[in-house]
Amino acid sequence: MGFSASSRRFPHAVDRNRIKRLAREAWRLQKQGLYDHLRNESRQLAVFLVYTDKKITDFSTLHHKISVILEKLKNSY
């Protein structure tokens, strides 16, 4: 699992680090469902997410978006 935030959109490292920290926490809280599904299917998956919004979003919005991504990944594998 990897996360990235553009230095062009967020020139200050503190902003990029905050985005990545929030995304990692949202992923950590929800990853187990995907991991269980992949284990049952005997599959592995490498995921890299790139944050493309122009502003820093709050944790609840990011948490919801990560859950949508996890559901799509679960349904496609």
JONORKA-V826716 format. One record per pair of residues at least 4 apart in sequence whose ideal C-beta (glycine too) atoms are under 8 Angstrom apart, sorted by the first residue. I is the first residue (numbers start at 1). J is the second residue. Records with the same first field share a line. If there is no record, write none. Layout:
# JONORKA-V826716
I->J  J
This chain:
# JONORKA-V826716
1->24  27  31  46  47  48
2->47  48  49
3->19  20  23  24  27  48  49  50  51
4->20  48  49  50  51
5->9  10  15  16  19  20  50  51
6->10  16  50  51  52
7->11  13  16
9->52  54
10->15  16  19  56
11->15
12->16
13->17
14->18
15->19  56
16->20
17->21
18->22  56
19->23  51  56
20->24  51
21->25
22->26  59  62
23->27  49  51  62  66
24->28
25->29  59
26->30  59  62  63  65  66  67
27->31  66
29->63
30->34  63  66  67  70
31->35  70
32->36
33->37  70  74
34->38  45  70  73  74
35->39
36->40
37->41  74  77
38->43  44  45  77
41->77
43->77
45->73  77
47->73
49->69
53->57
57->61  62
58->62
59->63
60->64
61->65
62->66
63->67
64->68
65->69
66->70
67->71
68->72
69->73
70->74
71->75
72->76
73->77
